[in-house]
């Protein structure tokens, strides 16, 4: 993703005005840093598996991968799956990586937007992402957009899906928090 594309997305997320929503970018070659950053927000366990309680108290995750970063986003989702960490949404844009196109089972919702306008091979994608047939993942499909590789990230359909997903996750968390029993902390 070009810096301007990421900054456009980040600005849109920040404009939601939710101080509890964090957006971070990690270069493809430093995808291990992304995993480390996610893991530091969950309790440490010797066996690397988390309890249901640990997961419930941890952050809700949306992974966003653009171009070769889409392959990195799927690889991160696989690492998190091995540790029992769910991912609420995997949003992939114009995935150009080869192989590993299966969305792991720990992903609740996945979608891949792609384009066919750019003729140059490294920037040409297609409808190749899919879910495991035995998975409960809701796959919104491989959606073709009539834009080029360098403008797909700012497409209104992509931005709207990301922003609405963040709002829906926050609403569900707020509703769950209000349903929890409140304890009186007064003496």
C-alpha positions as CSV (number, residue, x, y, z in Angstrom):
1,X,0.0,0.0,0.0
2,X,1.4,3.4,-0.8
3,X,1.8,5.7,2.1
4,X,-0.9,8.0,0.8
5,X,-3.4,5.1,0.6
6,X,-2.7,3.9,4.1
7,X,-2.8,7.4,5.5
8,X,-6.2,7.9,3.8
9,X,-7.5,4.8,5.4
10,X,-5.9,5.7,8.8
11,X,-7.4,9.2,8.7
12,X,-10.8,7.8,8.0
13,X,-10.5,5.4,10.9
14,X,-9.3,8.2,13.2
15,X,-12.1,10.4,12.2
16,X,-14.5,7.9,13.7
17,X,-13.3,9.5,17.0
18,X,-13.0,6.2,18.9
19,X,-10.0,6.4,21.3
20,X,-10.2,2.7,21.9
21,X,-9.5,1.9,18.2
22,X,-5.9,1.6,17.1
23,X,-4.7,1.4,13.5
24,X,-1.1,0.3,12.8
25,X,0.8,-0.4,9.7
26,X,3.7,-2.9,9.4
27,X,5.9,-3.3,6.3
28,X,5.6,-6.7,4.6
29,X,9.2,-7.6,5.4
30,X,8.6,-7.0,9.1
31,X,5.4,-9.1,9.5
32,X,6.9,-10.7,12.6
33,X,6.6,-7.3,14.3
34,X,2.9,-7.3,13.5
35,X,2.5,-10.7,15.3
36,X,4.6,-9.5,18.3
37,X,2.5,-6.3,18.5
38,X,-0.8,-8.3,18.5
39,X,0.5,-10.8,21.1
40,X,1.6,-8.2,23.5
41,X,-2.1,-7.3,23.9
42,X,-2.9,-10.7,25.2
43,X,-1.7,-12.5,28.4
44,X,1.6,-14.4,28.2
45,X,1.2,-18.2,28.4
46,X,4.0,-20.7,28.4
47,X,2.3,-23.0,26.0
48,X,1.2,-20.0,23.8
49,X,-2.5,-21.2,23.9
50,X,-4.9,-18.7,25.4
51,X,-8.0,-19.4,27.5
52,X,-11.4,-18.3,26.4
53,X,-11.2,-15.6,29.1
54,X,-7.9,-14.3,27.8
55,X,-9.4,-14.1,24.3
56,X,-12.5,-12.4,25.5
57,X,-10.5,-9.7,27.3
58,X,-8.1,-9.2,24.4
59,X,-8.6,-6.8,21.5
60,X,-10.8,-7.5,18.5
61,X,-8.8,-7.8,15.4
62,X,-9.3,-6.6,11.8
63,X,-6.4,-7.5,9.5
64,X,-6.0,-5.4,6.3
65,X,-3.6,-6.5,3.6
66,X,-2.9,-4.7,0.4
67,X,-1.0,-6.2,-2.6
68,X,1.8,-8.5,-1.3
69,X,0.6,-7.4,2.2
70,X,-2.5,-9.6,1.6
71,X,-0.4,-12.7,1.8
72,X,1.2,-11.4,5.0
73,X,-2.2,-10.7,6.5
74,X,-3.2,-14.3,5.8
75,X,0.1,-15.6,7.3
76,X,-0.5,-13.5,10.4
77,X,-4.1,-14.9,10.7
78,X,-2.6,-18.4,10.5
79,X,-0.1,-17.7,13.3
80,X,-3.0,-16.3,15.4
81,X,-5.1,-19.4,14.7
82,X,-2.3,-21.6,16.1
83,X,-2.5,-19.6,19.3
84,X,-6.3,-19.7,19.5
85,X,-6.7,-16.0,18.7
86,X,-9.8,-15.1,16.6
87,X,-9.8,-12.5,13.8
88,X,-13.1,-10.7,13.2
89,X,-12.3,-9.5,9.7
90,X,-9.7,-10.1,7.1
91,X,-9.9,-7.4,4.4
92,X,-7.6,-8.2,1.4
93,X,-7.0,-5.8,-1.4
94,X,-5.6,-6.9,-4.8
95,X,-3.6,-9.9,-3.4
96,X,-0.6,-10.4,-5.6
97,X,1.1,-13.2,-3.7
98,X,1.2,-16.7,-4.9
99,X,-0.2,-19.7,-2.9
100,X,-1.5,-19.7,0.6
101,X,-4.9,-18.2,-0.6
102,X,-6.9,-20.1,2.0
103,X,-8.4,-18.0,4.8
104,X,-7.8,-19.8,8.1
105,X,-10.7,-21.0,10.3
106,X,-10.1,-18.5,13.1
107,X,-11.4,-15.7,10.8
108,X,-15.0,-14.7,11.3
109,X,-15.5,-12.7,8.0
110,X,-13.2,-12.4,5.0
111,X,-13.4,-10.5,1.7
112,X,-11.0,-9.9,-1.2
113,X,-11.3,-6.9,-3.5
114,X,-9.3,-7.1,-6.7
115,X,-8.9,-5.3,-10.1
116,X,-8.0,-6.3,-13.6
117,X,-7.2,-2.9,-15.0
118,X,-3.5,-2.9,-14.3
119,X,-1.7,-4.9,-17.0
120,X,1.6,-5.3,-15.3
121,X,1.9,-8.8,-13.7
122,X,3.1,-7.9,-10.2
123,X,0.1,-5.6,-9.8
124,X,-2.5,-7.9,-11.3
125,X,-4.7,-9.9,-9.1
126,X,-7.8,-12.2,-9.5
127,X,-10.5,-14.1,-7.7
128,X,-8.2,-16.6,-6.0
129,X,-8.9,-16.3,-2.3
130,X,-11.2,-18.9,-0.7
131,X,-12.1,-20.4,2.7
132,X,-11.6,-23.9,4.0
133,X,-14.7,-25.9,3.0
134,X,-15.1,-27.0,6.7
135,X,-14.8,-23.5,8.0
136,X,-17.5,-21.3,9.6
137,X,-15.9,-18.2,8.0
138,X,-18.4,-15.9,6.3
139,X,-16.7,-15.2,2.9
140,X,-18.0,-12.1,1.2
141,X,-16.3,-13.2,-1.9
142,X,-13.7,-12.1,-4.4
143,X,-15.1,-8.7,-5.5
144,X,-13.8,-7.1,-8.7
145,X,-13.7,-3.3,-8.7
146,X,-13.3,-1.2,-11.8
147,X,-10.1,0.6,-10.6
148,X,-6.4,0.2,-10.9
149,X,-4.0,-1.4,-8.4
150,X,-2.8,1.9,-7.0
151,X,-6.3,3.3,-6.3
152,X,-8.2,0.3,-5.0
153,X,-7.4,1.0,-1.4
154,X,-9.3,4.3,-1.5
155,X,-12.4,2.9,-3.3
156,X,-15.5,3.9,-1.4
157,X,-16.7,0.3,-1.1
158,X,-13.5,-0.8,0.6
159,X,-13.4,2.2,3.0
160,X,-17.1,1.8,3.9
161,X,-16.7,-1.9,4.7
162,X,-13.7,-1.2,6.9
163,X,-15.4,1.7,8.8
164,X,-18.7,-0.1,9.2
165,X,-16.9,-3.2,10.5
166,X,-15.1,-1.2,13.1
167,X,-18.4,0.5,14.2
168,X,-20.2,-2.9,14.4
169,X,-17.5,-4.5,16.4
170,X,-17.5,-1.6,18.9
171,X,-21.3,-1.7,19.2
172,X,-21.2,-5.4,19.9
173,X,-18.5,-4.9,22.5
174,X,-20.3,-2.1,24.2
175,X,-23.6,-4.1,24.3
176,X,-21.7,-7.1,25.8
177,X,-20.1,-4.8,28.4
178,X,-23.4,-3.4,29.4
179,X,-24.9,-6.9,29.8
180,X,-22.1,-7.8,32.2
181,X,-23.1,-7.7,35.9
182,X,-21.9,-4.4,37.5
183,X,-20.3,-4.7,40.9
184,X,-20.8,-2.0,43.5
185,X,-17.3,-0.9,44.5
186,X,-18.5,1.4,47.3
187,X,-17.5,0.4,50.9
